[in-house]
Structure formats: C-alpha cells, structure tokens
Amino acid sequence: MNITSKWKYAPGLMLVTVALLSIHTASADDLTSQSRAALQQLVAQNPAAAKCKSKQSPFLCFRM
C-alpha cells in the first residue's frame, strides 16, 4: 500500500467528521424546558392529568 492509496479516503473521512461534529444535540436545559412545557400543555388540555399532577414522580426511561 503506497501513500496515495492511504490518502484516497481522507477527504471523505474529513467530510464525515465535520458533519458529525456539526450535529446539534439537545442540552439538559433544553430537555428540561421542553418537558415542562409539554407537562403544562398536557395539564391544560386534560383534567385527569391535572388531577394526577399533584401525585407525580419524575423518572427517565432510556431505550436502547
């Protein structure tokens, strides 16, 4: 394998690296504010949710 063949994929790898680094990820503050807004909307639209809100217990569920 010579130097030319080793660098053959370099531009593509650099493009993929830049694309992956530029992806916006949600911060903890974003997730917290979005979840609170969703809860407020749910409580406003559903009387049963408003009744259950006083008994709420937060939890996180991660799905792999």
TORPA-4810 file (N, C-alpha, C, O; in nm, 3 decimals):
<nodes>
NODE_1_0.086_-0.118_0.000_0.000_0.000_0.000_0.090_0.123_0.000_0.176_0.139_0.087_M
NODE_2_0.070_0.209_-0.097_0.153_0.329_-0.103_0.081_0.449_-0.041_-0.034_0.438_0.000_N
NODE_3_0.149_0.562_-0.036_0.094_0.681_0.029_-0.032_0.730_-0.043_-0.127_0.773_0.023_I
NODE_4_-0.035_0.723_-0.173_-0.151_0.771_-0.248_-0.277_0.693_-0.211_-0.383_0.752_-0.192_T
NODE_5_-0.265_0.563_-0.200_-0.382_0.484_-0.167_-0.426_0.505_-0.022_-0.544_0.490_0.010_S
NODE_6_-0.332_0.538_0.066_-0.368_0.565_0.206_-0.449_0.693_0.219_-0.539_0.702_0.303_K
NODE_7_-0.419_0.792_0.137_-0.487_0.921_0.146_-0.610_0.929_0.055_-0.673_1.034_0.045_W
NODE_8_-0.642_0.821_-0.010_-0.754_0.819_-0.103_-0.887_0.852_-0.033_-0.974_0.917_-0.092_K
NODE_9_-0.903_0.807_0.089_-1.030_0.826_0.161_-1.028_0.945_0.256_-1.128_0.970_0.323_Y
NODE_10_-0.918_1.017_0.264_-0.906_1.128_0.358_-1.013_1.236_0.339_-1.074_1.278_0.437_A
NODE_11_-1.039_1.284_0.218_-1.143_1.388_0.203_-1.281_1.342_0.252_-1.353_1.418_0.316_P
NODE_12_-1.316_1.219_0.220_-1.445_1.166_0.265_-1.452_1.154_0.416_-1.554_1.186_0.477_G
NODE_13_-1.345_1.107_0.476_-1.342_1.096_0.623_-1.349_1.232_0.690_-1.415_1.247_0.793_L
NODE_14_-1.282_1.331_0.632_-1.289_1.466_0.689_-1.430_1.522_0.678_-1.478_1.587_0.770_M
NODE_15_-1.497_1.497_0.566_-1.633_1.545_0.547_-1.728_1.482_0.648_-1.812_1.550_0.707_L
NODE_16_-1.715_1.352_0.668_-1.799_1.282_0.766_-1.772_1.334_0.906_-1.865_1.354_0.984_V
NODE_17_-1.646_1.357_0.940_-1.610_1.408_1.073_-1.671_1.546_1.097_-1.728_1.570_1.204_T
NODE_18_-1.661_1.634_1.000_-1.719_1.769_1.014_-1.870_1.761_1.027_-1.930_1.832_1.107_V
NODE_19_-1.932_1.674_0.949_-2.078_1.660_0.955_-2.122_1.610_1.092_-2.220_1.659_1.147_A
NODE_20_-2.051_1.512_1.146_-2.088_1.459_1.278_-2.065_1.560_1.389_-2.141_1.565_1.485_L
NODE_21_-1.962_1.640_1.377_-1.934_1.740_1.481_-2.031_1.858_1.476_-2.049_1.927_1.576_L
NODE_22_-2.093_1.881_1.361_-2.182_1.995_1.349_-2.327_1.963_1.387_-2.412_2.052_1.387_S
NODE_23_-2.356_1.838_1.418_-2.492_1.800_1.457_-2.525_1.862_1.592_-2.447_1.851_1.687_I
NODE_24_-2.640_1.927_1.600_-2.683_1.992_1.724_-2.745_1.887_1.816_-2.836_1.814_1.776_H
NODE_25_-2.696_1.882_1.936_-2.756_1.793_2.036_-2.827_1.876_2.141_-2.785_1.988_2.171_T
NODE_26_-2.932_1.822_2.194_-3.011_1.894_2.295_-2.936_1.894_2.428_-2.883_1.792_2.472_A
NODE_27_-2.932_2.010_2.490_-2.868_2.019_2.621_-2.969_1.982_2.729_-3.088_1.968_2.703_S
NODE_28_-2.918_1.967_2.850_-3.005_1.933_2.962_-3.108_2.043_2.985_-3.224_2.014_3.016_A
NODE_29_-3.068_2.169_2.970_-3.162_2.280_2.988_-3.272_2.277_2.883_-3.389_2.304_2.913_D
NODE_30_-3.236_2.244_2.759_-3.337_2.234_2.653_-3.438_2.124_2.684_-3.559_2.144_2.672_D
NODE_31_-3.387_2.009_2.725_-3.476_1.898_2.757_-3.567_1.930_2.874_-3.685_1.895_2.873_L
NODE_32_-3.513_1.996_2.976_-3.593_2.033_3.093_-3.703_2.131_3.055_-3.818_2.112_3.095_T
NODE_33_-3.669_2.234_2.980_-3.771_2.332_2.943_-3.876_2.272_2.851_-3.994_2.305_2.862_S
NODE_34_-3.836_2.185_2.761_-3.933_2.121_2.671_-4.025_2.027_2.748_-4.145_2.020_2.718_Q
NODE_35_-3.971_1.954_2.845_-4.056_1.863_2.921_-4.154_1.939_3.010_-4.268_1.897_3.026_S
NODE_36_-4.110_2.049_3.067_-4.201_2.131_3.149_-4.311_2.192_3.065_-4.426_2.199_3.107_R
NODE_37_-4.275_2.238_2.945_-4.377_2.294_2.855_-4.477_2.187_2.813_-4.597_2.214_2.804_A
NODE_38_-4.429_2.067_2.787_-4.519_1.958_2.749_-4.613_1.922_2.864_-4.731_1.894_2.842_A
NODE_39_-4.560_1.922_2.986_-4.645_1.893_3.102_-4.751_2.000_3.121_-4.867_1.968_3.149_L
NODE_40_-4.715_2.125_3.107_-4.812_2.234_3.121_-4.921_2.222_3.015_-5.039_2.245_3.044_Q
NODE_41_-4.883_2.187_2.893_-4.982_2.172_2.787_-5.075_2.054_2.816_-5.196_2.063_2.795_Q
NODE_42_-5.019_1.945_2.863_-5.100_1.829_2.895_-5.199_1.859_3.007_-5.316_1.822_2.998_L
NODE_43_-5.153_1.927_3.111_-5.239_1.962_3.223_-5.350_2.058_3.179_-5.463_2.048_3.226_V
NODE_44_-5.317_2.150_3.090_-5.416_2.246_3.042_-5.524_2.179_2.957_-5.639_2.224_2.956_A
NODE_45_-5.489_2.072_2.886_-5.582_2.009_2.794_-5.655_1.888_2.853_-5.754_1.843_2.796_Q
NODE_46_-5.607_1.836_2.966_-5.662_1.712_3.017_-5.686_1.723_3.168_-5.589_1.725_3.245_N
NODE_47_-5.810_1.729_3.212_-5.839_1.741_3.355_-5.785_1.624_3.438_-5.745_1.643_3.553_P
NODE_48_-5.783_1.505_3.382_-5.729_1.390_3.455_-5.579_1.407_3.479_-5.528_1.366_3.584_A
NODE_49_-5.510_1.467_3.385_-5.367_1.493_3.403_-5.345_1.597_3.512_-5.249_1.587_3.589_A
NODE_50_-5.433_1.695_3.518_-5.421_1.796_3.623_-5.440_1.733_3.761_-5.372_1.770_3.857_A
NODE_51_-5.531_1.639_3.769_-5.556_1.570_3.895_-5.435_1.485_3.936_-5.399_1.477_4.053_K
NODE_52_-5.373_1.421_3.838_-5.257_1.336_3.865_-5.129_1.415_3.890_-5.033_1.363_3.948_C
NODE_53_-5.126_1.540_3.846_-5.004_1.620_3.857_-4.957_1.632_4.001_-4.837_1.633_4.028_K
NODE_54_-5.050_1.641_4.093_-5.012_1.656_4.233_-4.946_1.529_4.288_-4.877_1.533_4.390_S
NODE_55_-4.967_1.417_4.220_-4.910_1.290_4.265_-4.793_1.246_4.177_-4.753_1.130_4.182_K
NODE_56_-4.739_1.337_4.097_-4.636_1.299_4.001_-4.504_1.262_4.068_-4.469_1.314_4.174_Q
NODE_57_-4.433_1.173_4.005_-4.297_1.140_4.044_-4.215_1.127_3.916_-4.246_1.045_3.830_S
NODE_58_-4.112_1.207_3.903_-4.036_1.208_3.778_-3.952_1.083_3.760_-3.902_1.026_3.857_P
NODE_59_-3.936_1.041_3.637_-3.847_0.929_3.605_-3.798_0.944_3.462_-3.862_1.012_3.381_F
NODE_60_-3.689_0.883_3.433_-3.633_0.883_3.298_-3.635_0.741_3.246_-3.611_0.645_3.320_L
NODE_61_-3.663_0.728_3.120_-3.663_0.596_3.056_-3.577_0.605_2.931_-3.608_0.682_2.839_C
NODE_62_-3.471_0.529_2.926_-3.383_0.527_2.811_-3.403_0.397_2.737_-3.400_0.289_2.796_F
NODE_63_-3.423_0.408_2.609_-3.446_0.290_2.527_-3.326_0.272_2.435_-3.283_0.364_2.366_R
NODE_64_-3.275_0.153_2.437_-3.158_0.123_2.352_-3.202_0.054_2.226_-3.119_0.021_2.142_M
</nodes>
